[in-house]
Amino acid sequence: MGPYKSGPLCFGLVCVLGLTNVISGHNCKAVPGSSDWPSTSKWAALNHTLGGKLLQPAPLGAVCHPDQATYNNATCPGLQTAWFGLLLHADSPNSASFSNWENDTCLPFPQVPCSGAGSPIYVINATSKEDVKSGVDFAGQNNVRLVVRGTGEDFLGRSSAPFSMSIWTHHMRALSVLEKFKPQGCRTTIDSPALTFAPGADMGQLNEAAASKNLYILSAGGASVGYAGYVTGGGHAALSPLYGLAADNVLEMEIVTPQGDILTINECQNKDLFWAMRGGGGSTFGVITSTTIRAFSSVPLVSASVLLTTKPNSDDFWNGIVSFLGQWPSLSAQGLIGYAYSGLVPNTTINGANVGGFQAVFFLPITSTSNTTESLLAALDVPISSLKTQFPGSWSSQVNTKSYSSFYEWWLPNNGGPPGGIDLILGSRLLDEKALSFNGSALKEALQNAIPNRLDASLSIYFISGKGVHDAVPRGGSNSVNPAWRRAFVHIIQGERYAALDPEAARASQNMLTNTYVAALRKLAPDMGSYINEADANEPDYQHAFWGANYERLKGIKRGVDPDDVLWCHPCVGNERWKVDETGRLCRI
């Protein structure tokens, strides 16, 4: 959590106004009641410019609170039922998918307080690049804190903030599928299918459009994930080991810069911004209004669902997992890809038996006649047989295969994500061959310390880097993706969920995540890094953990395009000149 999230809760407009005189002047962003907060007439003029698209929405959960203007006893039960799904929050102009990033200020349960103190005060329901520009210009001219929100599925809280105005791009959903693409200002036509789309397009819409033309795009695993935030962080996908990261396949973008310029950026013009926007993180260098990505001809694939079990939390469990993971780089070289969502579980119950288990689904794209179900099974048989040879009678295995005509056929019934409306924080680390294969005792220690010591605690392991990521050549020669991706084989995620409105639980969970679980992975691979979109907001030295050697160049580009820090978020490039104080106000350091 960021500084504000761990501070005291404050409910109600009286409390908000009572905080506004703590700091005055332009050392801080404007807040209601401060001398520089825009007048009612200025907000009205902005709304007129936008054609009535300036919203002042009540908190989503307010319909369940009798003291709120939007209280509705008839609709409250339905909202409570839908609260823990991501789609409800994705469709809301101001409800973060994970409630801790709003300090749980308005949960849909009448026994707890409700206010809008954790959310933006105004929201622009943008439907055009002109709307986006109007919002950026207004924020810059009036010293208003600005945040950018697409679907709101943000694990680091960058798309929501108190005392702010939000540009909500959710309804900008135009999309076209192209047979080839010529970037503006370039002489060369890229002879590849492509998709051009607005920032509100999500993975469900994009994957459906691509599949309708028998195409594949680099995509996140959840249908409600927005592409704009995904691609600016790099964007890993199931078939990244074959095609690279999403950021490696961007052909062109259109953005509104923090100074209000509408720019086309590609390999031929505005090259520094094109480099920065592909991996440098969202809400930093500009607001995306259009993106064009490369698409690929769809290929069939085979999958193998693997379940490995042994005695819970035993030496055989830990040593066996170390053996299996150590062989992954060689499996990756054979074209295998893997997802283990909650795959490493030292102590769980399966079919009534207490076991330690590892569960994953592995894919083999059929890109040649040598890639078959049999070759997938043969490849997996090597580490599985090795387990059984090293630990006789200890490990059991189940392997089930299935063939798919396309990745979309697998993705459609299997896409998803965590629950929404909960308090959730993540941490992660990218691991290279050195971390996986060169020191088994260090890997064992890291895994043991990265998983909470409780029943069903797990570690998610994504086998989604490899040759396609390592050898990627993005348009223009390079991009700002964390260089650690170019050596990584595995992306490991740990998450902590804790009780809402429990500051002690929040502090304890954050401390364990940062200083125990992720620290263990950091110790294992100190020269690697983390994936910004699925990371710990309190990651030490996040500048280099998320961007490595690219950080200084990114910071220089940020200073040039946004000298006044119209766009600010944490943890984001170039944010060192500001901090959120104990009241939630953004102030200069």
C-alpha positions, 0 to 999 in steps of 0.5 A: 500500500502507498503512504495514504493507504496506511494512514487514518481513515477519514469519512465525510465531507466535513472531515475532507474540508477540515484537512484542506488548510494543512498545506496551502499554495502550489506546493500541493495539488489542489483539494476542495477548500484550498484557495486554488481548487477550481470554482463551481463555474470552472467545473461547469465550463469543463462539463460544457466543453465535454458535452455533459460528460463530467461526472461526480459519481457517488461511491458504488457501495453507497446504495447500501447505506441509508445515510447516502443520497443514492441509497436503494434498498431494492438494488443493494442485495444485487450489488452485494452479490456482484461485489466480489466479481471484477466486472462490476468494478470494471464497469464503474467510473470510480470503484477500484477492483481492489478496495484497499486502494480506496481505503475501504471507504465505501463497502456495500455493507451498512454496518460500516461507514461510507464516504467518497474520501478514497475516490476521485471527486470528478470523473470524465467519461471520455469518449474521444481524444478531445475529451482526454485532452480537455481533461489533461489541459484542465488538470494542468491549468488548475493544479488538480491531481489527475488519474487515468482509469480504464477498467480499474483492474490495477494491483498497485492502486495507480488508477484511483486517488483521493482529491483527484479528477479521473479520466475514464476511458472505459467507453472508448471501445472502437476497434478495427482488424487490418490485413497490414499496417503502415505507421503514420510518417513511415515509408514502410508498410508492415506486412502483418495483420494488426488490430487498432483499438481505443483504450477502453477495449478489453481482452474479451473484446480484442480476443473475440475480434482476433479469433473471428479472423483466425488471428491470435494476439498477445493477451492477458488471462482475464477478459476484463483486463484493459489493454492500455495499462497491460501493454504499457507495463510490458504485458506477458501472455501465454504465448509470449515464449513464442511471440514476445511480450505485448509491448514487443508487438506494438506498432503505433500509439496515439497519446495525449501528452501531459502538456495537452499535445495529441501525438502519433508515436511510432518508430518514425516519429516521437521515437523517445515516447514510443520507446517509453510507452512500451514498458515504462508504465501507465499514467506517466508519459501520456494518456493512450487514445489508440493502439495498434498491435501486431496479430499472428495467424492462429495455430492449434495447440495441445495442453497437458494438465499436470498434478504432482503430489507427495507428502505435505511440506516434506523434504521430498516435496521441496527437493522435488519441486527444486528438481522440477523447476531446475529443468524448466529452461531445457523444457522451454527450449523445446517450446513448452509454455506453462501456467500454474495459477496457484500451482505450488501448494506445500500443504493442501487437501486433494480428494480427502488426502493431505498432500503437498502439490504442484498443479499446472497446465502446459501448452505446446503450440503446433508450429511444426509437424514435430510438435504433437501430443506425444512430443509434449508428453515426452518432454514432460516425462523427463522431469516427472520421471526424474522425480520418481527416480530421485524419490522412489515411492514418494511422488504421484502424477496425473497428466491429462492432455487435450487438443485445441484448434486455437489458443482462443478455444482454450482461453474462452472457458478458462480466462479469469482473475482474482475476486474483485472488491477485496483487499489484495496486494501482490509481489513478484519476481522474475527468475532466470536460469541461474536462479532456477538451475544453478543453486538448488539449496538457494532455490529451496530456501527462497520457495520455502520463505516465499509461501505463508506457513498455513493450509492451502497457502500457495505460490503462482508460477508462470512459465511465460518467458523464453526464446520469443521474449529473449530474442524480441526485436520491437519496432524501432529496435528496442523498448523500455520493458524491464531488461530482466525479461530478456533473461527470465524464464519464470514469473513468480507471484505471491499475494496477500489478502486481508480483512477490510477495515483492519489496519493491523491486518493491512500492516502485517500483510504488507510487512510479510509480503515486502519483507519476507515473501518477496524478499526471499525471491529478491535474495535468490535473484538480486540482479533480476527484477519484477513485472510492474503490473503484478508487483509490490507497490512497496518494492524497495528500489522499485525504479530498478526492480521494475525498469532496471538500466532503462530507468534513467532514460525513462526519467529523462523522458518523463521530465521532458514531456511532463515538467510539471508532473501533471501525471503522477502515480506510485510506483511510477517513473519520475515520481520522486518529487512528490509524496502523498501526505497523511491526509491523502493530499499530493504534495511536493517533497 
